[in-house]
């Protein structure tokens, strides 16, 4: 089995070299770019296992690159970790809402960075194989392979985090999942996200799919109603 390929996009060349050196030491293959525009071309050509992405860059910043990747059918499922000097909450929330899987601020220890990379790769592909699974519940079909939700045959578009929340609840239909479990499984245990984030995503899912699918268990969490 080939090594995971990681694309590193950062306009600071000393950061690129440092991260590349340590990733190679850990057994990863690496490609790199110093701007978002060229980063997209590399992503298209090589389809990496994961992308490490800075925010403040010339030509195309990290937010723009992330948004662009999430719109491309064959690139939208590549996990993205933002590695940036921007530590403000607004930027972090925006990044996660755009579909990023993790958000780390510089300076960061190499050991911590490697730990987060391994955690994200495990969540996306814990057994070294793609998690292709379709869930069918009454008139709802959730296709994890294509990240598509169909309700009564009609496609409903959900951003990545909303899809992951829905898929996790549907996988455990009939079981109550706490906000903490949802946060840990969808955003990761090392990411600081408030409980309210889960509530907002549930509300958006209900707006698109109806109120009857997901039940609120007061003081505990949420439950996908079993057919």
N, C-alpha and C positions, 0 to 999 in steps of 0.2 A: 504494500500500500504506500502511495506517495505521501510525502510530508504535506501538512496543511500549508497553503500559500497565503501569505499576508501582504496586503498592500498598505504601505505607510505613506500618507500624504501630509506634508508639512513644509512650510517655506524656510524653516531654519535647518540648514544643512548639518549642523552639529547634532541636532536632535535626530535627524534622519539616520546619520551614521551610527549614533549611539544605540538607537532602537534596533536598527538592522543588525548590528554586531551581536546584541544580546538575543535577538530572536533566532539568529542562525545558531548560536550556542545552545539554544533550547530545542533545536531540531526542526525549526520552521524554515520554509523557503520564503524569500522576501523579494518584492518589487517595490519601487518607491518613486514618488513624484514630489515636486516642490510647489505644485499648484493644482487647484481643483479641476481645471479644464483637462490637463494632461492625465490627471488621476482617473477621470471618467473613461478616457481612451484606453488606459491600461486595464481598467475593470472590464470593459467590453472585450478586450483581447484575451485576457487571462482568466476571468471570472474567479477571483480569489475566494478563499475560505472565509476571510474576515478582512475588514478595512479599519485601520487606525487613522483617524481624521482630525486634523487641526481645524480651527474655525477661521482665524484671521489670516487670509492668504490672498495673493494677487490673482487677477484674471477671474477667479470664481472662488468665493469663500466656502467654508465647510457646510454651512446651512444650505447654500444653493446646491452644492454637490450632493448632499444627502437627499434633498427634495428631488433632484433629477434622477438619482439612482432608484428611488422608490417608485418612480413613474415608469421605469423600464421593466418590461415583463421578465426578462432573464437576469436582471440584476437586483430586483426589489427584495429578494429574500436573503441577500448577503448581509450578515450581521455587521453592524457598524459600532465602533467604540470611539467616541470623541475624546481626544487627548489635547487639552487646550489650556492656555493661561487664563481664560475667562472663568472666573469663579462665581459670577452673579447667578442668582437663582433663576432669573428670567431666561437666561441663555440655556441653562440646564433643562428647564421645563420645556422650552421650545425644541431643544434637541430630541428629547424623549418623545414629545408629541409628533415630531417628524418621522419617528420610527427608529431612532437610534436605540441600541441595546444596552449601552452603558455610557457613562459620562465621567471622565477623570480629569482632575485639574493638575496642571504643572506647578511646581516640580513634584514628581512622583517617583517613588523608589522603583527600581527595575523589578524587584521581587514582587511587589504589589501589582505592577502592570502585568507581569506574566501570570499571576494568579487570576486576575480578571479576564485575561484572554482565554485561559483554560476554562474558566467558569462559563463564559459566553459560548465557547465552542461546544461544551458539554450540553448546555441547554438547547442549542440548535440541533445537535447531532450526538446525543449521548452514547450511542452504540456504534459510531463510525458509519452509520447508514442514514440515509434520508428518512425522515418520519413521514411517509406517504400514507395518509389514512383519511378515509371519508366517513363522516358520521351522518347517519340518516335518522332523524327524529320527527315523526309525523311529516309535515310539509316542509321541514327545514333540512337542508343538506349543507354540511360544512366540509369543504374539500381542502385539506391541509396542504396537499401537493401543489395546488394552484392558488391557494389563499383566496378561495372564492366561497361566498355564501349564497345559496339559492333558497328563496322562500316562495313556495308554490310555483317553482320553476322560474321565478324572476330573480335575476342577479342583484344582490345588495352589496354595495362596496363598503368595506370597513377598513380603516387604517390598521396598521400591523398590530398595535397594542390592543385595540378593540377586538380584533380577530383572535388574538392570543387569549384574552380574557374569556371571550365566548367559547372558544375551543376547550379551554381548561374546565370551565363550568359544565359544558356539554359532555365532556369525557367522564365527568363524575356526576352525571345526572342523578338527581334524587338525594345527593349528599350535600350537606352544608359546608361551604368553604369560607373560612374567615378572611377578613381583609388582609391580615398578615400573610396568610398562605398565598393569596392572589398576588400580593406585592412581591413576595420572595420568588414565586415561580415565573411571573411575567417580567418583572423589572430586575430581579436579582437581589440577593440578601445584602449585598454590599452597597446598594444604591439607596440613598436617602430620598424616599418619596412619601409624602403624607398620605394617611388613609383616605383623605378626601379625593385623591387622584383616582382611586378605585371607584368611588361613588360617581364621579364625573363620567368615567368610561362606561359604567353600567347605564347611566342615564342616556348616553348617546346611543348605546346599543338598543335600548328600549324604544328610542325615538325612531329607529330604522326598522326594527323587527317586531315591535309591539310590546306591550307591558306584561303579557301573559306568560312569557317564556321564563323569565328570571324572577324569582321570589326573594324579597327582602326578609331576612330573619333578624328581627330587631335585636341589637346588642351583640350579634354574633357575626353575621356575614350574609352571604347570598347562596341561593340554591337554584339550579336549573331544574324546572319541573319535569319529572319523569312522565313520559306518555302513558 
